[in-house]
Amino acid sequence: MAGLSRRQLARVLESLEDFADPSVELEQYLTPPDLAAHLTHLANLQGDLDRRVIDLGTGTGMLAIAASLAGAERVVGIDVDPNALSLARHNASVVDSDGGRIDGLEWVRGDVTRHPFSITGATVVSNPPFGAQRGNRHADRAFLETARELAGVSYTIHNEGSQAFVESFTADGDGEVTHAFRATFPIERRFDFHTADRETLKAEVFRIEWNR
């Protein structure tokens, strides 16, 4: 499936399964296929998929699988939840059996904030928790801190209104936000506190170059 257009990539990603029993504490939501396709298509255009790609908090494997399909040859998805990793493996196998090129894709169980990686200069992709749950506030900051440790460049998805925080954090880490765009994040009703069958959140996506 080399040379997929952004639209074709999104169509393939639509086949990925969502969480059957998502964790509210981990804020487990399916990254929208069109957003994953947009992010990884941009990463490919920027030449960022030529590096090792690390998907922090991979969940369903959406971003890791998207990166692999978009051309990355070495991709690692890490998640603290073993059930999420099982789902990610399943999703990758389904795409692979349907003719997708899923090579060099690894899955690692681990805490993003206490990761096992010793590399630098990677491309990090992540859809971190937005910090909506009690005890999870500023969770996206922890993911950015890990991205700063590992990445030459990173792509992260944040709740709307995060730009000032992300730019300030990046500047403090001697980095630079080179791209920023808004995206919609549709969420189906899945937890008791959800009051609507479907809600659309507004999100912001950032590409950051970390100077070393």
N, C-alpha and C positions, 0 to 999 in steps of 0.2 A: 504493500500500500504506500510505497514511497511516492512523494509528489502529490499527496492529497491536498486539495484546496481546504481552506478553513471550513467551508460549508460541508464538504465531504467528511472531514475529520469529525465535525460535530455530529453528523449522522451516524457514524460508527460508534461514537461515545454514548449515543442514546440507548444502546443495547446493554449498558452496564447496569447491574442490579443495585438497588438502594438498600440501606440497612433494614433488615426485617424487624429488629428490636433495638432501636437506637438508644444510646445513653444520653440522658439529659445533662448529666454532669460534664460529659466530654463534648457536649453540643454537636452531636453527630448529625450532619446534614449532607445531602448529596450536592457536591459542587455541580452547578448547571453545565451540561455538556457544551453549550455554545460558548460559555465563559471559559471553560477549560481549553476549547479549541482556539479561541481568540488569544488567550495568554500564551499557549505553546506555539501558535503560528507566529506571533510577534517574536518569541524567543528564537525561533528558527531563522526569521528574517534578520535578527540581530547577530546571528552566529553564536548564540549562547548555548545551543544544543551540542556544540562541538566539545564542550567540557563534560565532566561527569555531572549528572543531574541528581539532586537529592530532594525528595518530596517529604517535607516535614509534616507529620500527622496525616499520613496518606489516606486513612479512612477507607473508602471504597476503592481506592487506587486510581481515581479519576485523573488526577494531574500526572501521576507517574506513567500511566498507560498512554495518556495523550502525548506526553513528551516522547515516549518510545515510538509511537506511531508517526510523530512529526519529524523524526529523524535522529533522535538521541540514541547513541549506541551503548551508553552505560548509565543506567538509572537505578537508584535505590529508593524504595519507599519505606519509611520508618513510622511505626505507630506503637503506642503503649498497649493497645487493646488487641489481644490475640484473635478475637472474633472478627475484628475489622481486617486484620491481615488475611484471615481465611477467606473473607469476602473478596478482598483485593486479588488474591491468587485465583479465585474462581473467575472473577471478571476478566483477568488477563488470559486465562485459558480459553474462555468463550470467544474473546476477540481473536486469539491466535488460531483457534479451530475454524473460525470463519474467514481465514485468509489474511488476517492482520499480521504485520511484522513485529512480533514481540520478542526481541532478542536482547540479551544483556540486562534483563530486568531482575532485580533482587528485592527481597522483602526482609526487613529486620525488625524484631520486636525490641522496643526501647523507648525510654522517656526522652522527648525532644530536648528537655532542659539538661539531661545528663546523658547525652548521646555518646555512642562508642566511636565516632569518627575522629580520625586524626589528620584528615586532609584539609587543605585550604584551596581557594581558587575555584571551587565548584560553582555550578549554577543551582541555586536553591529555589524551589517553588513551594508555595504553601497557601492553604486556605485555613488559617488558624481560627480557633474559637473567637467569636466576637466579644466574649466577656459578658454575655447577657445574664449568666447565672451567678447566684451568690457564691462567693469563693473562687470565681473564675475571672474576676475583674482584672483587667490588664493582661490577660492571657496572651493577647497578640504581641505584647511587648516582649514576653519571654521567647516567643518564636522569632521575633526580630533580632533579639540578642544572639540566638543560636545562628541565625542567618549571617550575622556580622562576623561570627567566628569562622564560619565555614566557606563563605561565598566570595567569589570575585564579583558576582552579580546575583541579585535575587529578585523574585517576583512574589508579591504577597497580596492577598485580598483582605480588605478591612471594611468595617462598617462605615457608612456615610458619615462625613464629618471628621475623618481621621487624618486628613492631609497635613494639618498644622503639626500634629503630633509626630507623624511619620517623617516629615521634613526636618523637624527639630532633632529627633532621634538620629536620623541619618547624618545630619551635619555634625552632631556631637561625636559620631563614629568615623569622621573623616570620609564620609560617603556623599553621594549625590543622587537625588531622584532625577532620572532622565526621562521617564515617561509616567504619566498618570492619566487614567481614564475611569469613567464611571460605568457601572454595570448594574443590571437588575439581578436579584437573587430570589427566585420564586421558592416558596416553602409550603409543602403540603402539611395539613394538620396531622400531628403525630404525638404531641404531648398534651397532658391534661390542661395546661395553662393556655394552650392555643384556643382562641375563641372563634376563629374563622376556618373554613375548610381549606382555604388557600390564601396565602399572604405573599406579597412581593416586597422584599427588602431592597433598599438601595445600598450599593456597595461601591468601594473605590479600589482600584488596582494600581500598584506601583511597581515600576522597575527601578532598582537601585544598583548603582555601581559602587562597590566598596574599594576604596583606595588603600593599597598596602605598600 
